[in-house]
C-alpha cells in the first residue's frame, strides 16, 4: 500500500515558480505511474501530468506543457512538479496519486494525497 503526501504549495505572483513534492511510503513505489492533478474551486479535478515508474516518460496537459516539469527520485520515494511561469488560472489544490496504468484518467488513479494549495496572484 502506497501513501502519498504533497507539499510545497503556497502563494506566488504571476510569472513566478513553485516546486511541489509528493512523498511516498511503501516498498513498491517505483513500480507505479504517478499522476499530478489539480482542482480549482467549483471545478472538477483535472489531469496535469503523469510520469512513469522509471521517470523516463512524461505526458503533460496542454495547459501546462512547456511550463511545468515532472520528475521523480525513486531512491527518495518522491515525485516533483516544477512549475514555472505560473498564471492565475493555475490556482488550485494540487494532488498526486498512483496508478498501475499509463493513463490520464482520474478514475484510474488511487491512493490520493491530501493535496497542497497553490495560489497565483495577478
N, C-alpha and C positions, 0 to 999 in steps of 0.2 A: 504494500500500500504506500503510495506516494502522497506526502502532504506538502503543500506549497504556501509560501509566504512572500507577498510582494512588498517592496519598499522603494523609496527614492522619489516619491511624488512630492509635489509642492506647488508654490505659486511662482510663476515666471512671466516676464514680459514677452510680448510677441517678438519673434526673432531669436529668442533665447533657446537654451538647451537644458535638457534633463536626462539623467540616466536612471532607468528603473532596473531593479533587480528582482529576480524570482528565485528564492532559495528553497531547495527541496530536501526532503528527508526520504529515506528508502533506498534499498540496495540496488534497485533496477532502474534508477533514474535515466541512465544513459541509453536505455532501450526505447525510451518514449520520445515521440514527437511532442514538442511544446508549442503551444499557441499563445499569442497575446491577443486579447480582445479589449474593447472599451465600451463603456455605456455612459452616454450623456443623459442629463435629466429629461425624462419624458420620451426617451428613445430606446429602441431595442439594443441589446448588446451586439456589437458588430466586430467582425474579424479585422485584425490589424496585420499580423504576420505569423507565420509558422516556420519552425526550424526543425530539421531532422535530428535524430538522436546523436549523430556524429557531429552535427553542426555544419556539415559541408553544403547543405542546401537550405535555402530560404525562399519564401514566397510572400510578397507584400501586397496589401491592398493598394489600389491605385492612388488613394487619397494620401498615402504616406510614402510612396515609393520615391526614392531619392533624398528623403529627409530623415527617415528612421532606419536604424541598422540593428538587427538582432544578432546575438552571438551567445555562445554557451561555453562553460568550463565544467566538464563533467567531473573532473577531479575535485572541484569545489561544490559540485552539485548545484550549479547556478546557471541561470539564463539571464541575459541582459538585454535591455532595449535602450539604445542610444537614440535620443530624439533631438534633432536639430531643426533650426528654422521653424520653431513652433508657432502655430497660429491659434487664434481664439477658438476656432472650431475644433481644435484638438482637446479642448477641455472635456474631461470625462473621468470616470473611475476606470482604471486600467487593471485588468485581471490576467493572470496566467493560468493555464490548465494543461493537462497532458492527454495524449491520445495514442492509440496503437496504430492509427491510420494517418496517412499523409493527406490531410483534408483541411478545408477552410470552414466546414460546417460546425457551428457552435454545438449542435446536439451530439457530435462525435467526440467531444472533449469531456473530461471528468476531473475530479479532484481539484476543483476551483479554489484558488486562494481567496482571501477576504477583500482584496483589491487595494489600490492606492490612488488617492485623488491627485489629478493633475489639473491645475487651473492656469490658463494662459490669458493674461490681461492685454487689452489692446492699447 
